């Protein structure tokens, strides 16, 4: 997923500054041209990554895993304004350290 998102971002002139892939969601710090809207950027990332993921893993879509959808229709999008970019980067970096189950890090692919 990490590589898919990097390629899609590059194709759409989106700069991924930080990324953390969690078991059931992803944290991204991105920058893009002001001519693009946040919703169009999210649509590009989610839509294209789902298409390519299911193209590479048709058995998952055929089994109706996740109801045939890779992503939830919802997302959170905020701008760095009231907090510094460094605070957002630290939050994203800290997410992997907060993913612990039974006192052990929860294993998941990055």
The first five atom37 places (N, CA, C, CB, O) and aatype in JSON, in Angstrom:
{
  "aatype": [20, 20, 20, 20, 20, 20, 20, 20, 20, 20, 20, 20, 20, 20, 20, 20, 20, 20, 20, 20, 20, 20, 20, 20, 20, 20, 20, 20, 20, 20, 20, 20, 20, 20, 20, 20, 20, 20, 20, 20, 20, 20, 20, 20, 20, 20, 20, 20, 20, 20, 20, 20, 20, 20, 20, 20, 20, 20, 20, 20, 20, 20, 20, 20, 20, 20, 20, 20, 20, 20, 20, 20, 20, 20, 20, 20, 20, 20, 20, 20, 20, 20, 20, 20, 20, 20, 20, 20, 20, 20, 20, 20, 20, 20, 20, 20, 20, 20, 20, 20, 20, 20, 20, 20, 20, 20, 20, 20, 20, 20],
  "atom_mask": [
    [1, 1, 1, 1, 1],
    [1, 1, 1, 1, 1],
    [1, 1, 1, 1, 1],
    [1, 1, 1, 1, 1],
    [1, 1, 1, 1, 1],
    [1, 1, 1, 1, 1],
    [1, 1, 1, 1, 1],
    [1, 1, 1, 1, 1],
    [1, 1, 1, 1, 1],
    [1, 1, 1, 1, 1],
    [1, 1, 1, 1, 1],
    [1, 1, 1, 1, 1],
    [1, 1, 1, 1, 1],
    [1, 1, 1, 1, 1],
    [1, 1, 1, 1, 1],
    [1, 1, 1, 1, 1],
    [1, 1, 1, 1, 1],
    [1, 1, 1, 1, 1],
    [1, 1, 1, 1, 1],
    [1, 1, 1, 1, 1],
    [1, 1, 1, 1, 1],
    [1, 1, 1, 1, 1],
    [1, 1, 1, 1, 1],
    [1, 1, 1, 1, 1],
    [1, 1, 1, 1, 1],
    [1, 1, 1, 1, 1],
    [1, 1, 1, 1, 1],
    [1, 1, 1, 1, 1],
    [1, 1, 1, 1, 1],
    [1, 1, 1, 1, 1],
    [1, 1, 1, 1, 1],
    [1, 1, 1, 1, 1],
    [1, 1, 1, 1, 1],
    [1, 1, 1, 1, 1],
    [1, 1, 1, 1, 1],
    [1, 1, 1, 1, 1],
    [1, 1, 1, 1, 1],
    [1, 1, 1, 1, 1],
    [1, 1, 1, 1, 1],
    [1, 1, 1, 1, 1],
    [1, 1, 1, 1, 1],
    [1, 1, 1, 1, 1],
    [1, 1, 1, 1, 1],
    [1, 1, 1, 1, 1],
    [1, 1, 1, 1, 1],
    [1, 1, 1, 1, 1],
    [1, 1, 1, 1, 1],
    [1, 1, 1, 1, 1],
    [1, 1, 1, 1, 1],
    [1, 1, 1, 1, 1],
    [1, 1, 1, 1, 1],
    [1, 1, 1, 1, 1],
    [1, 1, 1, 1, 1],
    [1, 1, 1, 1, 1],
    [1, 1, 1, 1, 1],
    [1, 1, 1, 1, 1],
    [1, 1, 1, 1, 1],
    [1, 1, 1, 1, 1],
    [1, 1, 1, 1, 1],
    [1, 1, 1, 1, 1],
    [1, 1, 1, 1, 1],
    [1, 1, 1, 1, 1],
    [1, 1, 1, 1, 1],
    [1, 1, 1, 1, 1],
    [1, 1, 1, 1, 1],
    [1, 1, 1, 1, 1],
    [1, 1, 1, 1, 1],
    [1, 1, 1, 1, 1],
    [1, 1, 1, 1, 1],
    [1, 1, 1, 1, 1],
    [1, 1, 1, 1, 1],
    [1, 1, 1, 1, 1],
    [1, 1, 1, 1, 1],
    [1, 1, 1, 1, 1],
    [1, 1, 1, 1, 1],
    [1, 1, 1, 1, 1],
    [1, 1, 1, 1, 1],
    [1, 1, 1, 1, 1],
    [1, 1, 1, 1, 1],
    [1, 1, 1, 1, 1],
    [1, 1, 1, 1, 1],
    [1, 1, 1, 1, 1],
    [1, 1, 1, 1, 1],
    [1, 1, 1, 1, 1],
    [1, 1, 1, 1, 1],
    [1, 1, 1, 1, 1],
    [1, 1, 1, 1, 1],
    [1, 1, 1, 1, 1],
    [1, 1, 1, 1, 1],
    [1, 1, 1, 1, 1],
    [1, 1, 1, 1, 1],
    [1, 1, 1, 1, 1],
    [1, 1, 1, 1, 1],
    [1, 1, 1, 1, 1],
    [1, 1, 1, 1, 1],
    [1, 1, 1, 1, 1],
    [1, 1, 1, 1, 1],
    [1, 1, 1, 1, 1],
    [1, 1, 1, 1, 1],
    [1, 1, 1, 1, 1],
    [1, 1, 1, 1, 1],
    [1, 1, 1, 1, 1],
    [1, 1, 1, 1, 1],
    [1, 1, 1, 1, 1],
    [1, 1, 1, 1, 1],
    [1, 1, 1, 1, 1],
    [1, 1, 1, 1, 1],
    [1, 1, 1, 1, 1],
    [1, 1, 1, 1, 1],
    [1, 1, 1, 1, 1]
  ],
  "atom_positions": [
    [[0.83, -1.19, 0.0], [0.0, 0.0, 0.0], [0.88, 1.25, 0.0], [-0.95, 0.0, 1.22], [0.58, 2.24, -0.67]],
    [[1.94, 1.2, 0.76], [2.85, 2.35, 0.83], [3.36, 2.72, -0.58], [4.05, 2.04, 1.78], [3.33, 3.89, -0.97]],
    [[3.82, 1.72, -1.32], [4.35, 1.97, -2.66], [3.27, 2.45, -3.62], [5.01, 0.71, -3.2], [3.51, 3.32, -4.46]],
    [[2.07, 1.87, -3.51], [0.95, 2.32, -4.35], [0.66, 3.8, -4.13], [-0.31, 1.48, -4.07], [0.53, 4.57, -5.08]],
    [[0.56, 4.18, -2.87], [0.24, 5.58, -2.55], [1.35, 6.53, -3.0], [0.01, 5.74, -1.05], [1.06, 7.63, -3.47]],
    [[2.6, 6.1, -2.86], [3.71, 6.95, -3.32], [3.63, 7.18, -4.82], [5.06, 6.32, -2.95], [3.83, 8.3, -5.29]],
    [[3.34, 6.13, -5.58], [3.25, 6.26, -7.03], [2.06, 7.12, -7.44], [3.15, 4.87, -7.68], [2.18, 7.97, -8.33]],
    [[0.93, 6.91, -6.81], [-0.27, 7.71, -7.12], [-0.03, 9.17, -6.79], [-1.5, 7.18, -6.35], [-0.41, 10.06, -7.55]],
    [[0.61, 9.42, -5.66], [0.92, 10.8, -5.28], [1.83, 11.45, -6.32], [1.59, 10.84, -3.89], [1.59, 12.58, -6.74]],
    [[2.85, 10.74, -6.72], [3.77, 11.28, -7.73], [3.03, 11.58, -9.04], [4.93, 10.3, -7.99], [3.23, 12.63, -9.64]],
    [[2.18, 10.66, -9.46], [1.42, 10.84, -10.71], [0.47, 12.04, -10.64], [0.62, 9.58, -11.01], [0.12, 12.62, -11.67]],
    [[0.05, 12.41, -9.43], [-0.92, 13.49, -9.25], [-0.32, 14.76, -8.65], [-2.05, 13.02, -8.38], [-1.04, 15.63, -8.17]],
    [[1.0, 14.86, -8.67], [1.71, 16.03, -8.14], [1.33, 16.31, -6.68], [1.41, 17.25, -8.99], [1.08, 17.45, -6.29]],
    [[1.31, 15.24, -5.9], [1.05, 15.32, -4.47], [2.34, 14.9, -3.77], [-0.18, 14.41, -4.03], [2.91, 13.87, -4.09]],
    [[2.79, 15.7, -2.83], [4.01, 15.38, -2.09], [3.63, 14.72, -0.76], [4.87, 16.66, -1.85], [2.99, 15.34, 0.08]],
    [[4.04, 13.46, -0.57], [3.83, 12.79, 0.72], [5.03, 13.12, 1.59], [3.65, 11.23, 0.55], [6.15, 12.69, 1.31]],
    [[4.78, 13.86, 2.65], [5.86, 14.26, 3.55], [6.04, 13.25, 4.67], [5.58, 15.64, 4.12], [7.17, 13.0, 5.1]],
    [[4.95, 12.67, 5.14], [4.99, 11.62, 6.17], [3.86, 10.65, 5.87], [4.86, 12.2, 7.62], [2.78, 11.04, 5.42]],
    [[4.13, 9.36, 6.14], [3.09, 8.34, 5.96], [3.31, 7.27, 7.01], [3.13, 7.74, 4.52], [4.43, 6.82, 7.24]],
    [[2.23, 6.86, 7.63], [2.25, 5.71, 8.54], [1.05, 4.84, 8.21], [2.24, 6.15, 10.05], [-0.09, 5.27, 8.33]],
    [[1.33, 3.61, 7.79], [0.28, 2.66, 7.45], [-0.05, 1.86, 8.7], [0.73, 1.71, 6.28], [0.8, 1.15, 9.24]],
    [[-1.28, 1.99, 9.16], [-1.75, 1.3, 10.35], [-2.56, 0.08, 9.92], [-2.61, 2.26, 11.25], [-2.85, -0.08, 8.74]],
    [[-2.94, -0.79, 10.87], [-3.69, -1.99, 10.48], [-4.99, -1.7, 9.74], [-3.99, -2.81, 11.7], [-5.36, -2.44, 8.83]],
    [[-5.69, -0.62, 10.12], [-6.98, -0.37, 9.47], [-7.16, 1.06, 8.96], [-8.08, -0.68, 10.43], [-8.26, 1.45, 8.59]],
    [[-6.09, 1.82, 8.94], [-6.15, 3.17, 8.38], [-4.74, 3.67, 8.09], [-6.9, 4.14, 9.35], [-3.75, 3.01, 8.4]],
    [[-4.66, 4.85, 7.51], [-3.37, 5.42, 7.13], [-3.34, 6.88, 7.56], [-3.13, 5.29, 5.6], [-4.32, 7.61, 7.4]],
    [[-2.2, 7.3, 8.09], [-1.96, 8.71, 8.4], [-1.04, 9.27, 7.33], [-1.34, 8.89, 9.84], [0.0, 8.68, 7.02]],
    [[-1.42, 10.4, 6.76], [-0.59, 11.06, 5.74], [-0.45, 12.53, 6.06], [-1.21, 10.87, 4.34], [-1.4, 13.19, 6.49]],
    [[0.74, 13.05, 5.86], [0.98, 14.49, 5.83], [1.39, 14.78, 4.4], [2.09, 14.95, 6.91], [2.44, 14.33, 3.94]],
    [[0.57, 15.52, 3.69], [0.8, 15.75, 2.27], [0.77, 17.24, 1.96], [-0.25, 15.01, 1.42], [0.22, 18.04, 2.71]],
    [[1.37, 17.58, 0.84], [1.24, 18.94, 0.32], [0.93, 18.83, -1.17], [2.54, 19.79, 0.58], [1.34, 17.89, -1.85]],
    [[0.19, 19.81, -1.65], [-0.21, 19.81, -3.05], [-0.51, 21.24, -3.48], [-1.44, 18.9, -3.29], [-0.63, 22.14, -2.64]],
    [[-0.62, 21.44, -4.77], [-0.87, 22.77, -5.32], [-2.2, 23.34, -4.83], [-0.84, 22.73, -6.85], [-3.16, 22.59, -4.64]],
    [[-2.24, 24.64, -4.62], [-3.49, 25.27, -4.17], [-4.64, 25.12, -5.17], [-3.26, 26.73, -3.91], [-5.81, 25.27, -4.8]],
    [[-4.32, 24.82, -6.42], [-5.38, 24.65, -7.42], [-6.16, 23.35, -7.22], [-4.79, 24.69, -8.82], [-7.23, 23.18, -7.79]],
    [[-5.62, 22.45, -6.41], [-6.31, 21.18, -6.12], [-7.1, 21.33, -4.83], [-5.29, 20.0, -6.0], [-6.7, 22.06, -3.92]],
    [[-8.22, 20.65, -4.75], [-8.99, 20.64, -3.5], [-8.6, 19.43, -2.67], [-10.53, 20.64, -3.8], [-8.13, 18.42, -3.21]],
    [[-8.79, 19.53, -1.38], [-8.51, 18.4, -0.5], [-9.31, 17.18, -0.87], [-8.78, 18.77, 0.94], [-8.79, 16.07, -0.86]],
    [[-10.58, 17.37, -1.2], [-11.42, 16.22, -1.55], [-10.96, 15.55, -2.84], [-12.88, 16.65, -1.68], [-11.05, 14.33, -2.96]],
    [[-10.46, 16.32, -3.81], [-9.98, 15.71, -5.05], [-8.69, 14.93, -4.82], [-9.75, 16.79, -6.12], [-8.46, 13.91, -5.47]],
    [[-7.87, 15.4, -3.9], [-6.64, 14.69, -3.57], [-6.97, 13.37, -2.87], [-5.73, 15.56, -2.67], [-6.4, 12.33, -3.2]],
    [[-7.88, 13.41, -1.91], [-8.29, 12.18, -1.21], [-8.92, 11.21, -2.2], [-9.28, 12.51, -0.06], [-8.64, 10.01, -2.15]],
    [[-9.76, 11.71, -3.08], [-10.39, 10.85, -4.09], [-9.34, 10.18, -4.98], [-11.38, 11.67, -4.95], [-9.45, 8.99, -5.27]],
    [[-8.34, 10.94, -5.4], [-7.29, 10.37, -6.24], [-6.54, 9.27, -5.5], [-6.31, 11.47, -6.7], [-6.3, 8.2, -6.05]],
    [[-6.17, 9.54, -4.25], [-5.4, 8.56, -3.48], [-6.23, 7.32, -3.16], [-4.9, 9.19, -2.18], [-5.76, 6.19, -3.36]],
    [[-7.44, 7.51, -2.67], [-8.27, 6.36, -2.29], [-8.78, 5.6, -3.51], [-9.45, 6.83, -1.44], [-8.74, 4.37, -3.53]],
    [[-9.27, 6.32, -4.51], [-9.85, 5.66, -5.67], [-8.84, 4.86, -6.47], [-10.48, 6.68, -6.57], [-9.08, 3.69, -6.79]],
    [[-7.72, 5.47, -6.78], [-6.71, 4.78, -7.59], [-6.05, 3.65, -6.81], [-5.64, 5.77, -8.08], [-5.78, 2.59, -7.37]],
    [[-5.8, 3.86, -5.52], [-5.17, 2.79, -4.73], [-6.1, 1.59, -4.61], [-4.78, 3.3, -3.32], [-5.64, 0.45, -4.64]],
    [[-7.39, 1.82, -4.46], [-8.35, 0.71, -4.39], [-8.37, -0.05, -5.71], [-9.77, 1.22, -4.05], [-8.34, -1.28, -5.73]],
    [[-8.41, 0.69, -6.81], [-8.42, 0.05, -8.13], [-7.19, -0.83, -8.32], [-8.5, 1.12, -9.25], [-7.3, -1.99, -8.72]],
    [[-6.01, -0.28, -8.03], [-4.76, -1.03, -8.22], [-4.63, -2.18, -7.23], [-3.57, -0.09, -8.09], [-4.14, -3.25, -7.59]],
    [[-5.06, -1.96, -5.98], [-4.98, -3.02, -4.97], [-5.83, -4.22, -5.41], [-5.45, -2.5, -3.59], [-5.36, -5.35, -5.37]],
    [[-7.06, -3.96, -5.81], [-7.94, -5.06, -6.22], [-7.49, -5.68, -7.55], [-9.39, -4.56, -6.35], [-7.75, -6.86, -7.8]],
    [[-6.83, -4.9, -8.38], [-6.27, -5.46, -9.61], [-5.16, -6.46, -9.26], [-5.72, -4.32, -10.52], [-5.03, -7.5, -9.91]],
    [[-4.38, -6.15, -8.24], [-3.29, -7.04, -7.8], [-3.78, -8.17, -6.91], [-2.24, -6.24, -7.07], [-3.1, -9.19, -6.79]],
    [[-4.93, -8.0, -6.28], [-5.48, -9.0, -5.35], [-6.96, -9.24, -5.65], [-5.31, -8.53, -3.88], [-7.81, -8.95, -4.81]],
    [[-7.28, -9.78, -6.83], [-8.69, -9.97, -7.2], [-9.43, -10.93, -6.27], [-8.79, -10.47, -8.62], [-10.65, -10.84, -6.14]],
    [[-8.71, -11.83, -5.65], [-9.35, -12.79, -4.75], [-9.99, -12.09, -3.56], [-8.33, -13.82, -4.26], [-11.0, -12.58, -3.03]],
    [[-9.45, -10.99, -3.13], [-10.03, -10.26, -1.99], [-11.35, -9.63, -2.4], [-9.04, -9.17, -1.48], [-12.33, -9.71, -1.66]],
    [[-11.38, -9.01, -3.56], [-12.63, -8.4, -4.03], [-13.67, -9.47, -4.33], [-12.38, -7.53, -5.28], [-14.85, -9.29, -4.02]],
    [[-13.26, -10.59, -4.94], [-14.18, -11.67, -5.28], [-14.8, -12.3, -4.04], [-13.47, -12.73, -6.1], [-15.95, -12.74, -4.08]],
    [[-14.04, -12.35, -2.95], [-14.55, -12.91, -1.7], [-15.44, -11.92, -0.96], [-13.39, -13.34, -0.81], [-15.94, -12.22, 0.13]],
    [[-15.64, -10.76, -1.54], [-16.47, -9.7, -0.94], [-15.93, -9.26, 0.43], [-17.92, -10.17, -0.79], [-16.66, -8.76, 1.28]],
    [[-14.62, -9.48, 0.61], [-13.99, -9.0, 1.84], [-14.18, -7.5, 1.9], [-12.48, -9.39, 1.91], [-14.04, -6.82, 0.88]],
    [[-14.47, -6.97, 3.03], [-14.72, -5.56, 3.26], [-15.89, -5.07, 2.43], [-13.47, -4.74, 2.94], [-15.95, -3.89, 2.06]],
    [[-16.83, -5.94, 2.13], [-17.98, -5.55, 1.33], [-17.62, -5.16, -0.09], [-18.69, -4.4, 1.99], [-18.37, -4.44, -0.75]],
    [[-16.48, -5.64, -0.57], [-16.03, -5.3, -1.92], [-15.39, -3.93, -2.02], [-17.18, -5.37, -2.86], [-15.09, -3.47, -3.12]],
    [[-15.18, -3.26, -0.89], [-14.58, -1.92, -0.87], [-13.28, -1.97, -0.07], [-15.55, -0.88, -0.27], [-13.19, -2.66, 0.95]],
    [[-12.3, -1.24, -0.53], [-11.04, -1.15, 0.21], [-11.11, -0.08, 1.28], [-9.89, -0.87, -0.74], [-10.62, -0.29, 2.4]],
    [[-11.71, 1.05, 0.96], [-11.74, 2.19, 1.86], [-13.16, 2.5, 2.33], [-11.14, 3.41, 1.18], [-14.13, 2.27, 1.62]],
    [[-13.24, 3.01, 3.53], [-14.48, 3.59, 4.03], [-14.72, 4.88, 3.23], [-14.41, 3.87, 5.59], [-13.76, 5.5, 2.78]],
    [[-15.97, 5.28, 3.04], [-16.2, 6.53, 2.32], [-15.78, 7.77, 3.12], [-17.67, 6.64, 1.95], [-15.67, 8.86, 2.55]],
    [[-15.54, 7.62, 4.4], [-15.19, 8.78, 5.23], [-13.68, 8.99, 5.28], [-15.75, 8.61, 6.65], [-12.89, 8.09, 4.96]],
    [[-13.3, 10.19, 5.68], [-11.89, 10.53, 5.88], [-11.82, 11.8, 6.7], [-11.14, 10.7, 4.52], [-12.79, 12.55, 6.79]],
    [[-10.66, 12.03, 7.31], [-10.42, 13.29, 8.0], [-9.37, 14.04, 7.2], [-9.96, 13.08, 9.48], [-8.35, 13.47, 6.82]],
    [[-9.63, 15.28, 6.95], [-8.69, 16.12, 6.22], [-8.59, 17.43, 6.98], [-9.15, 16.35, 4.74], [-9.59, 18.11, 7.19]],
    [[-7.39, 17.78, 7.39], [-7.18, 19.04, 8.08], [-5.97, 19.74, 7.5], [-7.0, 18.83, 9.59], [-5.13, 19.11, 6.86]],
    [[-5.89, 21.04, 7.71], [-4.73, 21.78, 7.23], [-3.83, 22.1, 8.4], [-5.16, 23.07, 6.5], [-4.28, 22.25, 9.54]],
    [[-2.56, 22.21, 8.11], [-1.6, 22.6, 9.14], [-1.7, 24.1, 9.25], [-0.13, 22.12, 8.8], [-1.31, 24.83, 8.34]],
    [[-2.22, 24.57, 10.35], [-2.4, 25.99, 10.54], [-2.28, 26.35, 12.0], [-3.75, 26.44, 9.99], [-1.41, 27.13, 12.39]],
    [[-3.15, 25.76, 12.82], [-3.12, 26.04, 14.25], [-1.99, 25.31, 14.96], [-4.44, 25.66, 14.87], [-1.68, 25.61, 16.11]],
    [[-1.4, 24.36, 14.28], [-0.28, 23.64, 14.86], [0.84, 23.62, 13.84], [-0.69, 22.19, 15.28], [0.62, 23.82, 12.64]],
    [[2.03, 23.38, 14.31], [3.15, 23.37, 13.38], [3.24, 22.05, 12.63], [4.46, 23.64, 14.12], [2.7, 21.03, 13.07]],
    [[3.9, 22.1, 11.52], [4.14, 20.9, 10.72], [4.87, 19.85, 11.56], [4.94, 21.23, 9.44], [4.61, 18.65, 11.42]],
    [[5.77, 20.29, 12.41], [6.54, 19.36, 13.25], [5.64, 18.61, 14.22], [7.62, 20.13, 14.03], [5.88, 17.43, 14.5]],
    [[4.6, 19.26, 14.73], [3.66, 18.59, 15.64], [2.92, 17.49, 14.89], [2.65, 19.61, 16.23], [2.74, 16.39, 15.42]],
    [[2.5, 17.76, 13.67], [1.8, 16.76, 12.86], [2.74, 15.61, 12.53], [1.24, 17.39, 11.56], [2.35, 14.44, 12.62]],
    [[3.98, 15.91, 12.15], [4.96, 14.86, 11.85], [5.2, 13.98, 13.07], [6.29, 15.48, 11.38], [5.27, 12.76, 12.95]],
    [[5.32, 14.59, 14.24], [5.54, 13.81, 15.47], [4.33, 12.92, 15.75], [5.79, 14.75, 16.67], [4.5, 11.75, 16.12]],
    [[3.13, 13.44, 15.58], [1.93, 12.64, 15.79], [1.94, 11.41, 14.88], [0.66, 13.49, 15.53], [1.68, 10.3, 15.34]],
    [[2.23, 11.61, 13.6], [2.26, 10.49, 12.66], [3.35, 9.5, 13.04], [2.46, 10.99, 11.22], [3.12, 8.29, 13.04]],
    [[4.54, 10.0, 13.35], [5.64, 9.12, 13.74], [5.31, 8.32, 14.99], [6.9, 9.92, 13.98], [5.7, 7.16, 15.11]],
    [[4.6, 8.92, 15.92], [4.28, 8.25, 17.19], [3.21, 7.18, 17.05], [3.83, 9.26, 18.21], [3.05, 6.36, 17.95]],
    [[2.48, 7.16, 15.95], [1.38, 6.2, 15.82], [1.85, 4.76, 15.87], [0.64, 6.44, 14.53], [1.18, 3.92, 16.48]],
    [[2.96, 4.45, 15.26], [3.44, 3.07, 15.25], [3.79, 2.62, 16.67], [4.66, 2.92, 14.33], [3.63, 1.45, 17.0]],
    [[4.28, 3.54, 17.49], [4.66, 3.18, 18.85], [3.45, 3.01, 19.76], [5.58, 4.24, 19.43], [3.54, 2.38, 20.82]],
    [[2.32, 3.56, 19.36], [1.11, 3.44, 20.16], [0.3, 2.2, 19.81], [0.26, 4.66, 19.98], [-0.72, 1.93, 20.45]],
    [[0.72, 1.46, 18.81], [-0.01, 0.28, 18.37], [0.53, -0.93, 19.11], [0.09, 0.09, 16.83], [1.43, -1.62, 18.61]],
    [[-0.01, -1.19, 20.28], [0.47, -2.29, 21.12], [-0.73, -3.1, 21.58], [1.29, -1.76, 22.34], [-1.76, -2.55, 21.97]],
    [[-0.58, -4.43, 21.53], [-1.63, -5.32, 22.03], [-0.99, -6.33, 22.95], [-2.39, -6.03, 20.86], [0.04, -6.93, 22.62]],
    [[-1.58, -6.53, 24.1], [-1.06, -7.47, 25.08], [0.4, -7.19, 25.42], [-1.2, -8.89, 24.58], [1.19, -8.11, 25.62]],
    [[0.77, -5.92, 25.48], [2.12, -5.54, 25.83], [3.15, -5.74, 24.74], [2.54, -6.29, 27.01], [4.34, -5.51, 24.96]],
    [[2.71, -6.17, 23.56], [3.63, -6.41, 22.45], [3.19, -5.57, 21.25], [3.69, -7.92, 22.07], [2.0, -5.33, 21.05]],
    [[4.17, -5.13, 20.46], [3.78, -4.39, 19.25], [2.89, -5.24, 18.36], [5.02, -3.93, 18.47], [3.14, -6.43, 18.16]],
    [[1.86, -4.62, 17.83], [0.93, -5.31, 16.93], [1.58, -5.43, 15.56], [-0.44, -4.56, 16.84], [1.93, -4.41, 14.95]],
    [[1.76, -6.65, 15.07], [2.43, -6.8, 13.77], [1.48, -6.51, 12.61], [3.0, -8.22, 13.63], [0.37, -7.05, 12.55]],
    [[1.91, -5.67, 11.72], [1.15, -5.41, 10.51], [2.12, -4.95, 9.43], [0.03, -4.36, 10.75], [3.18, -4.4, 9.74]],
    [[1.75, -5.16, 8.18], [2.65, -4.78, 7.09], [2.71, -3.27, 6.93], [2.22, -5.43, 5.79], [1.72, -2.57, 7.14]],
    [[3.85, -2.8, 6.56], [4.03, -1.37, 6.28], [4.01, -1.19, 4.8], [5.34, -0.81, 6.88], [4.14, -0.07, 4.31]]
  ]
}
